[in-house]
Amino acid sequence: MAKLSLLLFIILTFFLIVPKPVEALAQAEKALLLQRIEILRQEIQLLQSLLFNLRLQQEVSAASYVTVNLSDNSVTQTTVKGEDEGKPWKGQTSSTILEKNASQPYPIASLTKLISAVVAREHIEKNQTIRLTEKMLEPLGHSPSLFLGLNISAENLLKASLIQSTNDASEALAYFLGKEKFLDLMNQKAKELGMKNTVFSDTHGLSLANRSTAEDLAKLVTYIHQQHPEILQITRDNDFWLPDSTGRLLKFQNVNNFYPLPEFIGGKTEYLAQAKQTLASVFRLNEKPVAIILLYSDNRQADTFTILNRLKK
């Protein structure tokens, strides 16, 4: 809490001390300054929200959750795809610490993008250039920096998908491989990881037919933590910018609520009215990785802090 308070003070100080009067700036500089002020306002709101929920002491509201220790010494085995295709993956299994209704399926919203990221990583070269088409840009939830005819790397599409949860970024990656093929690969990967109660019908999570369980998502997070830690690292990035069609740089605001916390190794958050608030994450607790999965939560920030406090006792 002290770290959060200090960070909030630094941001407030910077927000209040603007080095030049706005009137003296060129139009482009004004636009950039106003954008940065809006970014700082959002940062302050997030820090205030984290501080408020950190102080709450309440029962976990999530209908389903699981907390697992990712440093367990036993191993599990599945098949690796991509560069190491055909080789068995021997990864550490996860020891359950806390759980509630962990095998009950729920809509998972944009947690879907985590397995989309795995498929993209394992089947598309990150430097591959992709030209955006109308079909790729159809889903709700887009960015002005992703526009018709743009040539963009698969890596930047992956970042847009994981940081700001941009739906057309996920769709673009899927259409590059072939949408049906991409969905098949997502469901195949879920099967390989032993996610027995999981099904995907789109690549981004808008469909309520994308359903999983807390225990299944813990298997996915375990695999990502061990095989693709760079995916978790991307979810913490809050300094990703791309130009729009006019050349103006725009920031992709990180929507993963916990990225300011040093304990947050990475993960994905999202909200849909029918799915409520969701979370699939990894935190560092006592220098050990712990996965926290929340489904159908009324307040994922408060729930997460409640669970972390329980684990510290």
C-alpha positions as a Markdown table, in Angstrom:
| # | Residue | x | y | z |
|---|---|---|---|---|
| 1 | Met | 0.0 | 0.0 | 0.0 |
| 2 | Ala | 2.9 | 2.4 | 0.7 |
| 3 | Lys | 4.3 | 1.7 | -2.8 |
| 4 | Leu | 0.9 | 2.5 | -4.3 |
| 5 | Ser | 0.6 | 5.7 | -2.3 |
| 6 | Leu | 4.1 | 6.9 | -3.4 |
| 7 | Leu | 3.4 | 6.1 | -7.0 |
| 8 | Leu | 0.1 | 8.0 | -6.8 |
| 9 | Phe | 1.9 | 11.0 | -5.3 |
| 10 | Ile | 4.5 | 11.0 | -8.1 |
| 11 | Ile | 1.9 | 10.9 | -10.8 |
| 12 | Leu | -0.2 | 13.7 | -9.1 |
| 13 | Thr | 2.9 | 15.9 | -8.9 |
| 14 | Phe | 3.8 | 15.4 | -12.5 |
| 15 | Phe | 0.2 | 16.0 | -13.5 |
| 16 | Leu | 0.1 | 19.3 | -11.7 |
| 17 | Ile | 3.5 | 20.6 | -13.0 |
| 18 | Val | 3.2 | 21.2 | -16.7 |
| 19 | Pro | 6.5 | 22.7 | -18.0 |
| 20 | Lys | 4.9 | 25.0 | -20.7 |
| 21 | Pro | 1.7 | 26.9 | -21.0 |
| 22 | Val | -0.7 | 25.0 | -23.4 |
| 23 | Glu | -1.2 | 28.2 | -25.5 |
| 24 | Ala | 2.5 | 28.3 | -26.4 |
| 25 | Leu | 2.5 | 24.9 | -27.9 |
| 26 | Ala | 2.0 | 23.9 | -31.6 |
| 27 | Gln | -1.2 | 22.1 | -32.4 |
| 28 | Ala | 0.4 | 18.7 | -32.6 |
| 29 | Glu | 2.2 | 19.3 | -29.3 |
| 30 | Lys | -1.1 | 20.4 | -27.7 |
| 31 | Ala | -2.8 | 17.2 | -28.9 |
| 32 | Leu | 0.1 | 15.0 | -27.5 |
| 33 | Leu | 0.0 | 16.9 | -24.2 |
| 34 | Leu | -3.7 | 16.5 | -23.8 |
| 35 | Gln | -3.4 | 12.8 | -24.6 |
| 36 | Arg | -0.7 | 12.5 | -21.9 |
| 37 | Ile | -2.8 | 14.4 | -19.4 |
| 38 | Glu | -5.7 | 12.0 | -20.1 |
| 39 | Ile | -3.4 | 9.0 | -19.7 |
| 40 | Leu | -2.2 | 10.4 | -16.3 |
| 41 | Arg | -5.9 | 10.9 | -15.3 |
| 42 | Gln | -6.6 | 7.2 | -16.1 |
| 43 | Glu | -3.4 | 6.2 | -14.2 |
| 44 | Ile | -4.5 | 8.1 | -11.1 |
| 45 | Gln | -8.0 | 6.6 | -11.2 |
| 46 | Leu | -6.6 | 3.1 | -11.4 |
| 47 | Leu | -4.2 | 3.7 | -8.5 |
| 48 | Gln | -7.1 | 5.2 | -6.4 |
| 49 | Ser | -9.2 | 2.1 | -7.3 |
| 50 | Leu | -6.4 | -0.3 | -6.3 |
| 51 | Leu | -5.8 | 1.6 | -3.0 |
| 52 | Phe | -9.5 | 1.6 | -2.2 |
| 53 | Asn | -10.0 | -2.1 | -2.9 |
| 54 | Leu | -6.8 | -3.0 | -1.1 |
| 55 | Arg | -8.3 | -1.5 | 2.1 |
| 56 | Leu | -11.6 | -3.4 | 1.7 |
| 57 | Gln | -12.0 | -6.5 | 3.9 |
| 58 | Gln | -14.7 | -8.6 | 2.5 |
| 59 | Glu | -15.5 | -12.2 | 1.3 |
| 60 | Val | -14.5 | -13.2 | -2.2 |
| 61 | Ser | -17.5 | -12.3 | -4.4 |
| 62 | Ala | -16.4 | -14.5 | -7.4 |
| 63 | Ala | -18.8 | -17.4 | -8.0 |
| 64 | Ser | -15.8 | -19.5 | -9.0 |
| 65 | Tyr | -12.1 | -19.2 | -8.2 |
| 66 | Val | -8.9 | -21.1 | -7.7 |
| 67 | Thr | -5.4 | -20.3 | -6.4 |
| 68 | Val | -2.6 | -22.6 | -7.3 |
| 69 | Asn | 1.1 | -22.9 | -6.5 |
| 70 | Leu | 3.1 | -22.9 | -9.7 |
| 71 | Ser | 6.3 | -23.9 | -8.1 |
| 72 | Asp | 5.2 | -27.5 | -7.3 |
| 73 | Asn | 7.9 | -30.0 | -8.0 |
| 74 | Ser | 5.8 | -32.7 | -9.8 |
| 75 | Val | 5.5 | -32.7 | -13.6 |
| 76 | Thr | 2.8 | -33.1 | -16.2 |
| 77 | Gln | 3.2 | -33.9 | -19.8 |
| 78 | Thr | 1.5 | -32.7 | -23.0 |
| 79 | Thr | 2.6 | -32.0 | -26.6 |
| 80 | Val | 4.5 | -28.8 | -27.6 |
| 81 | Lys | 3.6 | -27.1 | -30.8 |
| 82 | Gly | 5.5 | -24.4 | -32.8 |
| 83 | Glu | 9.3 | -24.5 | -32.9 |
| 84 | Asp | 9.5 | -27.6 | -30.6 |
| 85 | Glu | 6.6 | -29.3 | -32.3 |
| 86 | Gly | 6.5 | -33.0 | -31.6 |
| 87 | Lys | 8.4 | -32.8 | -28.4 |
| 88 | Pro | 6.7 | -33.7 | -25.1 |
| 89 | Trp | 6.3 | -30.8 | -22.7 |
| 90 | Lys | 7.1 | -31.7 | -19.1 |
| 91 | Gly | 5.8 | -28.9 | -17.0 |
| 92 | Gln | 5.3 | -28.5 | -13.3 |
| 93 | Thr | 1.7 | -29.2 | -12.2 |
| 94 | Ser | -0.2 | -26.7 | -10.0 |
| 95 | Ser | -1.0 | -27.5 | -6.3 |
| 96 | Thr | -4.4 | -26.0 | -5.4 |
| 97 | Ile | -4.3 | -23.7 | -2.4 |
| 98 | Leu | -7.8 | -22.2 | -2.4 |
| 99 | Glu | -10.8 | -22.9 | -4.5 |
| 100 | Lys | -14.5 | -22.5 | -4.9 |
| 101 | Asn | -16.6 | -24.1 | -7.7 |
| 102 | Ala | -13.4 | -24.5 | -9.7 |
| 103 | Ser | -14.9 | -27.0 | -12.1 |
| 104 | Gln | -18.1 | -25.0 | -12.9 |
| 105 | Pro | -18.0 | -23.5 | -16.4 |
| 106 | Tyr | -18.6 | -19.8 | -17.0 |
| 107 | Pro | -18.3 | -17.4 | -19.9 |
| 108 | Ile | -14.7 | -16.1 | -19.8 |
| 109 | Ala | -14.8 | -13.0 | -22.0 |
| 110 | Ser | -11.4 | -11.7 | -23.1 |
| 111 | Leu | -9.5 | -14.3 | -21.0 |
| 112 | Thr | -9.9 | -16.0 | -24.4 |
| 113 | Lys | -7.1 | -13.8 | -25.7 |
| 114 | Leu | -4.5 | -15.7 | -23.6 |
| 115 | Ile | -5.0 | -18.9 | -25.6 |
| 116 | Ser | -5.2 | -16.9 | -28.8 |
| 117 | Ala | -1.8 | -15.5 | -27.9 |
| 118 | Val | -0.4 | -19.0 | -27.4 |
| 119 | Val | -1.7 | -20.1 | -30.8 |
| 120 | Ala | -0.3 | -17.0 | -32.4 |
| 121 | Arg | 3.1 | -17.4 | -30.8 |
| 122 | Glu | 3.3 | -21.1 | -31.8 |
| 123 | His | 2.1 | -20.8 | -35.4 |
| 124 | Ile | 2.9 | -17.3 | -36.6 |
| 125 | Glu | 6.4 | -15.7 | -36.8 |
| 126 | Lys | 6.4 | -12.6 | -34.6 |
| 127 | Asn | 8.0 | -10.5 | -37.4 |
| 128 | Gln | 5.4 | -11.7 | -40.0 |
| 129 | Thr | 3.8 | -8.7 | -41.7 |
| 130 | Ile | 0.0 | -8.8 | -41.8 |
| 131 | Arg | -2.1 | -6.5 | -44.0 |
| 132 | Leu | -5.4 | -5.5 | -42.3 |
| 133 | Thr | -8.6 | -6.2 | -44.2 |
| 134 | Glu | -12.3 | -5.4 | -43.6 |
| 135 | Lys | -13.0 | -8.8 | -42.2 |
| 136 | Met | -10.2 | -8.4 | -39.7 |
| 137 | Leu | -11.6 | -5.1 | -38.5 |
| 138 | Glu | -15.2 | -6.2 | -38.0 |
| 139 | Pro | -15.3 | -7.0 | -34.2 |
| 140 | Leu | -16.3 | -4.4 | -31.7 |
| 141 | Gly | -13.5 | -3.1 | -29.6 |
| 142 | His | -10.9 | -1.6 | -31.9 |
| 143 | Ser | -8.2 | 1.0 | -32.0 |
| 144 | Pro | -7.7 | 3.9 | -34.5 |
| 145 | Ser | -4.2 | 2.7 | -34.9 |
| 146 | Leu | -5.5 | -0.5 | -36.6 |
| 147 | Phe | -7.0 | 0.6 | -39.8 |
| 148 | Leu | -7.8 | -0.8 | -43.3 |
| 149 | Gly | -4.7 | -1.5 | -45.4 |
| 150 | Leu | -2.2 | -1.2 | -42.6 |
| 151 | Asn | 0.8 | -3.4 | -42.7 |
| 152 | Ile | 1.6 | -4.5 | -39.2 |
| 153 | Ser | 3.7 | -7.1 | -37.5 |
| 154 | Ala | 2.2 | -10.1 | -35.8 |
| 155 | Glu | 4.1 | -9.0 | -32.6 |
| 156 | Asn | 2.4 | -5.6 | -32.5 |
| 157 | Leu | -1.0 | -7.2 | -33.1 |
| 158 | Leu | -0.3 | -9.6 | -30.2 |
| 159 | Lys | 0.6 | -6.6 | -28.0 |
| 160 | Ala | -2.6 | -4.7 | -29.0 |
| 161 | Ser | -4.7 | -7.8 | -28.1 |
| 162 | Leu | -3.1 | -8.4 | -24.7 |
| 163 | Ile | -2.5 | -4.9 | -23.5 |
| 164 | Gln | -5.7 | -3.0 | -24.5 |
| 165 | Ser | -7.7 | -6.1 | -25.3 |
| 166 | Thr | -8.2 | -4.9 | -28.8 |
| 167 | Asn | -10.6 | -7.4 | -30.5 |
| 168 | Asp | -9.7 | -6.8 | -34.1 |
| 169 | Ala | -6.0 | -7.4 | -33.3 |
| 170 | Ser | -7.0 | -11.0 | -32.2 |
| 171 | Glu | -9.2 | -11.3 | -35.3 |
| 172 | Ala | -6.4 | -10.2 | -37.6 |
| 173 | Leu | -4.1 | -12.9 | -36.3 |
| 174 | Ala | -6.8 | -15.5 | -36.8 |
| 175 | Tyr | -7.7 | -14.4 | -40.3 |
| 176 | Phe | -4.0 | -14.5 | -41.2 |
| 177 | Leu | -3.9 | -18.3 | -40.5 |
| 178 | Gly | -7.5 | -18.8 | -41.5 |
| 179 | Lys | -10.2 | -18.2 | -38.9 |
| 180 | Glu | -11.5 | -21.8 | -38.7 |
| 181 | Lys | -8.0 | -23.2 | -38.6 |
| 182 | Phe | -7.1 | -20.7 | -35.8 |
| 183 | Leu | -10.2 | -21.7 | -33.8 |
| 184 | Asp | -9.4 | -25.4 | -34.3 |
| 185 | Leu | -5.9 | -24.8 | -33.0 |
| 186 | Met | -7.3 | -23.0 | -29.9 |
| 187 | Asn | -9.6 | -25.9 | -29.1 |
| 188 | Gln | -6.9 | -28.4 | -29.9 |
| 189 | Lys | -4.4 | -26.6 | -27.5 |
| 190 | Ala | -7.1 | -26.6 | -24.8 |
| 191 | Lys | -7.5 | -30.3 | -25.2 |
| 192 | Glu | -3.7 | -30.9 | -25.1 |
| 193 | Leu | -3.5 | -29.0 | -21.9 |
| 194 | Gly | -6.3 | -31.1 | -20.3 |
| 195 | Met | -8.8 | -28.3 | -20.3 |
| 196 | Lys | -11.7 | -30.7 | -20.4 |
| 197 | Asn | -14.5 | -28.2 | -19.7 |
| 198 | Thr | -13.4 | -25.5 | -22.1 |
| 199 | Val | -14.6 | -24.5 | -25.6 |
| 200 | Phe | -13.9 | -21.6 | -27.8 |
| 201 | Ser | -16.1 | -20.2 | -30.6 |
| 202 | Asp | -14.3 | -17.0 | -31.3 |
| 203 | Thr | -10.7 | -15.6 | -30.9 |
| 204 | His | -11.4 | -12.6 | -28.7 |
| 205 | Gly | -14.1 | -13.5 | -26.1 |
| 206 | Leu | -17.1 | -11.5 | -27.2 |
| 207 | Ser | -19.1 | -14.7 | -27.7 |
| 208 | Leu | -20.8 | -16.1 | -24.5 |
| 209 | Ala | -20.1 | -19.6 | -26.0 |
| 210 | Asn | -16.5 | -19.2 | -25.0 |
| 211 | Arg | -16.6 | -21.1 | -21.7 |
| 212 | Ser | -14.1 | -22.5 | -19.3 |
| 213 | Thr | -13.6 | -23.3 | -15.6 |
| 214 | Ala | -11.2 | -21.8 | -13.1 |
| 215 | Glu | -9.3 | -25.1 | -12.9 |
| 216 | Asp | -8.9 | -25.3 | -16.7 |
| 217 | Leu | -7.7 | -21.7 | -16.9 |
| 218 | Ala | -5.1 | -22.5 | -14.2 |
| 219 | Lys | -3.7 | -25.2 | -16.5 |
| 220 | Leu | -3.5 | -22.6 | -19.3 |
| 221 | Val | -1.8 | -20.1 | -17.1 |
| 222 | Thr | 0.6 | -22.7 | -15.9 |
| 223 | Tyr | 1.6 | -23.5 | -19.5 |
| 224 | Ile | 2.0 | -19.9 | -20.4 |
| 225 | His | 4.1 | -19.2 | -17.3 |
| 226 | Gln | 6.4 | -22.0 | -18.1 |
| 227 | Gln | 6.5 | -22.0 | -21.9 |
| 228 | His | 5.6 | -18.5 | -22.9 |
| 229 | Pro | 6.6 | -16.1 | -20.1 |
| 230 | Glu | 6.9 | -13.3 | -22.7 |
| 231 | Ile | 3.1 | -13.4 | -23.0 |
| 232 | Leu | 2.8 | -12.5 | -19.3 |
| 233 | Gln | 5.4 | -9.8 | -19.7 |
| 234 | Ile | 3.4 | -8.2 | -22.5 |
| 235 | Thr | 0.3 | -8.0 | -20.3 |
| 236 | Arg | 2.3 | -5.7 | -17.9 |
| 237 | Asp | 3.4 | -3.3 | -20.6 |
| 238 | Asn | 1.9 | 0.2 | -20.3 |
| 239 | Asp | 4.1 | 1.9 | -22.8 |
| 240 | Phe | 2.9 | 0.6 | -26.2 |
| 241 | Trp | 2.2 | 3.2 | -28.9 |
| 242 | Leu | 1.3 | 3.0 | -32.6 |
| 243 | Pro | 0.5 | 5.7 | -35.1 |
| 244 | Asp | -3.0 | 6.1 | -36.5 |
| 245 | Ser | -3.8 | 6.7 | -40.2 |
| 246 | Thr | -2.7 | 10.4 | -39.9 |
| 247 | Gly | 0.6 | 9.4 | -38.3 |
| 248 | Arg | -0.4 | 10.6 | -34.8 |
| 249 | Leu | 1.0 | 8.3 | -32.1 |
| 250 | Leu | -1.7 | 6.8 | -29.8 |
| 251 | Lys | -1.2 | 4.8 | -26.7 |
| 252 | Phe | -2.7 | 1.4 | -26.1 |
| 253 | Gln | -3.9 | 1.8 | -22.5 |
| 254 | Asn | -3.3 | -1.3 | -20.4 |
| 255 | Val | -6.6 | -2.7 | -19.2 |
| 256 | Asn | -5.1 | -5.4 | -17.0 |
| 257 | Asn | -5.8 | -3.7 | -13.7 |
| 258 | Phe | -2.9 | -5.0 | -11.7 |
| 259 | Tyr | 0.0 | -4.0 | -14.0 |
| 260 | Pro | 1.3 | -1.2 | -11.6 |
| 261 | Leu | 1.9 | -3.8 | -8.8 |
| 262 | Pro | 5.5 | -5.2 | -8.6 |
| 263 | Glu | 4.0 | -8.5 | -7.5 |
| 264 | Phe | 2.0 | -8.9 | -10.7 |
| 265 | Ile | 3.9 | -11.2 | -13.0 |
| 266 | Gly | 1.2 | -11.0 | -15.6 |
| 267 | Gly | -2.3 | -12.0 | -16.7 |
| 268 | Lys | -5.6 | -10.9 | -18.3 |
| 269 | Thr | -8.7 | -9.2 | -17.0 |
| 270 | Glu | -12.0 | -8.4 | -18.7 |
| 271 | Tyr | -15.6 | -7.6 | -18.2 |
| 272 | Leu | -18.8 | -8.6 | -20.0 |
| 273 | Ala | -22.2 | -8.1 | -18.4 |
| 274 | Gln | -23.0 | -11.8 | -18.7 |
| 275 | Ala | -19.6 | -12.9 | -17.5 |
| 276 | Lys | -19.1 | -10.2 | -14.9 |
| 277 | Gln | -15.4 | -9.5 | -14.0 |
| 278 | Thr | -12.8 | -12.1 | -14.8 |
| 279 | Leu | -9.2 | -12.6 | -14.1 |
| 280 | Ala | -6.5 | -15.1 | -15.1 |
| 281 | Ser | -3.2 | -14.1 | -13.5 |
| 282 | Val | 0.1 | -14.9 | -11.9 |
| 283 | Phe | 1.4 | -13.1 | -8.9 |
| 284 | Arg | 4.7 | -13.4 | -7.0 |
| 285 | Leu | 4.1 | -14.2 | -3.4 |
| 286 | Asn | 7.0 | -14.8 | -1.0 |
| 287 | Glu | 9.2 | -15.1 | -4.1 |
| 288 | Lys | 7.1 | -17.9 | -5.6 |
| 289 | Pro | 4.6 | -17.8 | -8.5 |
| 290 | Val | 1.0 | -18.2 | -7.6 |
| 291 | Ala | -1.9 | -18.3 | -10.1 |
| 292 | Ile | -5.1 | -16.6 | -9.2 |
| 293 | Ile | -8.2 | -17.3 | -11.4 |
| 294 | Leu | -11.5 | -15.5 | -10.8 |
| 295 | Leu | -14.7 | -16.0 | -12.7 |
| 296 | Tyr | -18.1 | -14.2 | -12.4 |
| 297 | Ser | -16.7 | -11.7 | -9.9 |
| 298 | Asp | -18.5 | -8.5 | -8.7 |
| 299 | Asn | -15.1 | -6.9 | -7.8 |
| 300 | Arg | -12.0 | -8.7 | -9.0 |
| 301 | Gln | -9.6 | -6.2 | -7.4 |
| 302 | Ala | -11.1 | -6.6 | -4.0 |
| 303 | Asp | -11.3 | -10.4 | -4.5 |
| 304 | Thr | -7.7 | -10.6 | -5.5 |
| 305 | Phe | -6.4 | -8.6 | -2.6 |
| 306 | Thr | -8.6 | -10.7 | -0.2 |
| 307 | Ile | -7.0 | -13.9 | -1.6 |
| 308 | Leu | -3.5 | -12.5 | -1.5 |
| 309 | Asn | -4.0 | -11.5 | 2.1 |
| 310 | Arg | -5.2 | -15.0 | 3.0 |
| 311 | Leu | -2.2 | -16.5 | 1.3 |
| 312 | Lys | 0.2 | -14.3 | 3.3 |
| 313 | Lys | -1.2 | -15.5 | 6.7 |
